[in-house]
Amino acid sequence: MIRFEQPVSELSHLILDHLKPAHRYVDMPEKEAQAMTKSDFVEAILDRYNYEVETAVHLIQETEACQRVLNQPVVGDTAYCSSPFELNMGNNARASVNEAVKRIRKKYWSALFTSPNFMNQLTSNLRNLLNKRVEELANYEFSKFNIMQIVQQMNVQVNDGVEKTIMDLFDDWTRKYHYDDHSTNRHYFDGWKTNDAFAVNKKVIIPMYAYSQWSGSFDLDYTCREKLTDIERVFNYLDGGRTPEIPLKDVLTNATKARQTKKIETKYFFLTFYQKGTCHLEFKDMNILARFNIFAAKGKNWLPPSFGKKRYKDMSADEQKVAKSFMGTADKYDKVVQYAHYFLAPVTDTNQLKIGG
């Protein structure tokens, strides 16, 4: 007897050579990537949203069509006629077009409300307000019209709230955080029809715990960063785009990594942190500090109606007393008159929330 043994590898080739190779499917169409190359932020994110909705709807509809074929009995046997696969929404619920689209809407509203293009100009309380509306907005179309409606509504909120935010910060620095004899946040001046007038000094001391309670090492956590970000936003409204940008997020991250606690330079301040739980903010630009103090003092009616409108020599004796006491010298007051377009400008005219490229 002659025994012939053929290697397994050769037998495999004999079988596989007669089979057709599997079809190759493209994992990710290029359209999604192309959508995000547009320069306009709104148009780009809407392109991606619409493509994602289109893909999800097509997937579910095609799956349902396939299920009707895959559920057919095999050679009359109905015992094993269930589909070999099914499409679920992640919670074992059967996928439906409306539920899938709703989830995609929620995903994109959430993404919009975390995007720097949209949120950087809002204080934390306004950002929290938007984030609380995500569940509700999942029932509304993610469209350019609705996005712009949100922008308009938020601009009303910003314009209504920016003055209050400035006044609250002023009160915090001059009253709330003036907590002991060592605090030098404020100086007094002879106010218009009040003896209890004051303004913020060049250096402000605020409570801020920037050290880890576990290790004792310097650690600017989320709370510290959020508080400093809100302070910077207030001065962005007052500044009107005059001061060169210094990215606060990067500055704080680098300071934390380097364990730098003193003279950290930000856009408007030098920051110094102490383990006792305080942060010293030292103004870099005395003009923006003056604008801040003038805005707050006028809001509290501590300055005469003529303040910034008349030159010092044209004011009455009582007006001169307040102006000189508040500004320090007559020359500093006359500088306010000369540059009234800056020192007395409204804070909301050029600070509208914008969304774009």
C-alpha positions, 0 to 999 in steps of 0.5 A: 500500500502506498500512502500519500500525505499532503501537507495541511497548508497545501490542502488549505490552498486547494480549498481557499483557491476556489472561494471568492475573497471577502468584500472590503468595507470602508470604515470611515468615509472621508466626508466626515473629515472634510466637514470639519475643514470649513473655516466657519465653526457653525457651518462645520459643526452643522455639516458633521451633525447632518452627516451623523444623523444621515448615517444613523438613519440609514444604518437603522433603516438598512438594519430593519430591512436586513432583519426581515431577510435574516429572520426567515426560517431555514428550510422550513425550520422555525425553531432557529429563525431569530436574527444572528444580530440586532442593533441596540441603543446601548441600554438594550433597547431596540434602536429607533430612528427618532431615539437615535436622532434625539441622542445625536441632537443631545450630543451636539448641543452638549458639544456646542456648550463645551466649545471654546468658540461658544463658551469662552466669553461667558461667566461660569453661572451662564455656562452652567445655565446653558448646560442645564438646558441640554436635556430640554434642547435634545427635543429641538433641532440642531440647526443654524437658526436655533443656534443663533437664537441661543446666541441672541438669548445669551447676549441678552443674559450677558448684557443684563448680567455684566454690570451686576457681575462687575459690581459683585466683584467690586463688593467682594474685593472691598467688603466681603474680602476686607476681612482683617487689618492686614487686608489692603484691598481698598482705600477710602475717599470722600464720596459724593454725599457719603463718607463711606466711599472706597475704591480697589487698590493696586493689590487685591487679596482674596481667599483662595486655597491653591494647595493640596489638602493631602500633600500640601503641594501647590495645586491650582484645582478646578475651583481656583481656575474657574474663579480666576477665569471669571475675574479675567472675563470681567476685565475683558468686558472693561478692556475692550480688546486693548490688552494683548492676549495671554492664555490664562489656561496655559499660564495656570497649567505651566505654573502648577507643573513648575510649582511657581507660586509667586509673580505669575503673569496673566493678562491683567494681573500678577498672581501670588499664592500663599499656603494660608489660603490667600491669593494676591492679585496685583494689577499690571495696568492702572488704567483698567483698574481706574476704569473698574473703580470708576464704573463701580463708583458711578454705579453706587452714586459715589461720584458727582454727575459731572465726573469725567465730563468737566475739566478739574478747573471747571468743577465746583469746589465740592466736585473738585474735592471728590474728584481729587480724593478719588483719583489722587491728583487733579492731573489724574482726574483730567486724564479721565476727561481727556480719555473719557471714551475709554474710562466712561465707555459702556461695558456691553457695546462691543462685547457681544457673544460671537460664534464663528471661525 
